Amino acid sequence: MTIPNSIDAVQEQLTAQGYVCGRALATVVFLSLKLGRPLFLEGEAGVGKTEIAKALSAALGRRLIRLQCYEGLDASSAVYEWNFPAQMVAIRTAEASGGADRKALQTELFSDEFLVERPLLEAMRPDENGAPVLLIDELDRTDEPFEAFLLEALSDFQVTIPELGTIKAPEPPVVILTSNRTREVHDALKRRCLYHWVDYPDFEREVEILNARAPEAAENLSREIVAFVQQLRTEDLFKKPGVAETIDWAKCLLALDVINLSPEVIADTLGAILKYQDDIQKMQGSEAKRILDQAHASLAPA
């Protein structure tokens, strides 16, 4: 599918994939596609940063390639590796057959046949459906040396393999980088990208998101769920629930055939929205009822 020709078209295509976004996010996505610039999305965990890449990939009909970042990730792990077991088999086979040409064998061992492509190299390869969407997820988990390498790779959209030479993307991939801001990412990398802070949605938008992702939930239950979660986010918690947790909780409640929230139901299902025992402990007993009462009060007509 071709690149959307307007901000409205971006919103429509993402909505069709079940991703509800505001105009500000749709605008920066449109500009990223139009200008061919990487998009850097920052925000709390669970607000939908990763989902935007999945939805965009589906909307454009292009392959999604995901590089999940972690502490200690280096350039070789992100770009390529050699298939050493297969190379050893080839060496033993050549030795067994006798008289193998050493130079020819070396050329064969370091060819595409034994190359294991990792996400960055995959994203540089041509694709008949158009350049893929490259998701570099949770970049803040890596360290500065990897950032420096990434800066160079995204500048020219090319990588170098010593044994094979430089491989350049015929068409730059659609690049989306995400960060949960556990540490600051270097300004030099941010300057290469268009930037957007993905915040928690307001009440009406979160209800809209829930309707799109859990359409089987009744309207009154959806509004109760969102009101409770939004009230919960105002509490002093180690990890506030994101939109992902709102959706998970709704699906859990539907699986239990819940029609309306009650303190008992909330106590039984807190593990769907809170992921730390200290936070769960805080919400036991009368606390859940207090927050539910506040949520109901916010839903009451003025």
Buried (B, 14 or more C-beta within 10 A) or exposed (E): EEEBEEBEBBBEBBBEBBBBBEEEBBBBBBBBBBEBBBBBBBBBBBBBBBBBBBBBBBBBEBBBBBBEBEEEBEBEBBBBEBBEEEBEEBBEEBEEEEEBEEEEBEEBBBEEEBBEBBBBBBBBBEBEEBBBBBBBBBBBBBEEEBBBBBBEBBEEBBBEBEEEEEBEBEEBBBBBBBBBEEEEBEEEBBEBBBEBEBEBBEBEBBBBBBBBBBEEBEEEBBBBBBBBBBBBBEEEBEBBBBBBBBBBBBBBBBEEEBEEBEBEBBBBBBEBBBBEEEBBEBBEEEBBBBBBEBBBEBBEEE
